Amino acid sequence: MNGDRLIRAATAAVVTAFAAVVSYSHVYDLGRTHGQSGVAARLLPTTGPGKTRLPEAETDDGEPPVHALMSIGRCRFEALGRSPRLDGSSATMDASIECNTPQRRKEEIMCIRFVAKDPDSVPDQSPTLYKTDRDSWLVQGWVVTDPATLAEMNIPEGETVVEIPGRLVPFFREGLVGLRYAEFAALFPQVKREALHLEMRDSYGTEAEIPHLAKWAAGEPDDLGWLQPWCTLVRDATAAGKIFRRARVVSEPLSEYQRWAHSLTASMVDAGEDIRWVPRARVSELMFPGNDFWLFDGELLVFLVFAGNGLVVDRPARTDPDLIARCRASFEAAWALSVPHHEYTPALS
């Protein structure tokens, strides 16, 4: 009997040790998948219920931002799309979080999507906003630790406070109010892989362009100095391996505006932007959205809504994956029928 007990005890110990190794390896691999490395990844399996946290990124001032949700209960993070990275270089499109909190006793799946990173937090752009499928937000920011500040707030047990810069606040308006110009312009330096632009109007009238269009129509010279900031941005981005593509769906013969646009496009192409022309007669069987758009890194879609005189009146931003997929398909369909700028000979009359 004693021998049997000894054998059973030894067997149980071996199974337990094996399970521990497998469990440790699984959690370690999961941590590596989500961007943890080195000591952080090896310590991750040692966290228990109530201690599990999303991977955190150190900011430029050394303070690690946290997901406030992680302090309110036991949570498990699962990436559904691309994994989040500690350096902020890869935004998460979709993910799930299983939570068991005082407010949610049963485990549920929370789907989240990336909305915005702080464009001016260098180098990590770590303060981040995510939108959930529960009509709520997840905010990643800097942990507030100052005792005097915390003493001024009534913070219940199980909650924490994080700080984010004011420049992120406008992104809370996603889907309700379009981006202001400064917010829209700030997206271009943040491009990580590619920016796609679909133009479908024959005439525009942006405030920056109107005086230069008038000079061209009057036969006056233009050194295109006003265009150089854009060319510099594109040149630097493409030198870093990023891609800028623009498809122009145009009627032929070209309108006065598009003739002017054609006359200055070579400078933009020489800077690295791939610009192609799509005669409208070729696209009768294609389905297009109702407005021009920019698509940033396949994650953020910004429509450009124009008034009848060609001025921009709204820039609604969207992150819905299905909508993004449809708009990208429209762009690629037009691109397949396009003519590179240096090969395009427009019909002028």
ABEGO torsion letter per residue (X at the ends): XAAAAAAAAAAAAAAAAAAAAAAAAAAAAAAAAAGBBEAAAAAAAABBBGABBBBBBBBAAGBBBBBAAAAAEBBBBBBABBBBBAAGABBBABBBBBBBBAABABBBBBBBBBABBBAABOAAGABBBBBBAAGBBBBBBBBBABAAAAAABBBBBGBBBBBBBAAAAAAAABGABBBBAAAAAAAAAABAABBBBBBABABBABAAAAAAAAAAAAGBBBAGAAAAAAAAAAAAAAAAGBBBBBBBBBBOBBBAAAAAAAAAAAAAAAAGBBBBBBBAAAAAABBBBABBBBBBGGABBBBBBBBAAGBBABBBBBABAAAAAAAAAAAAAAAAABBBAAABBBBAX
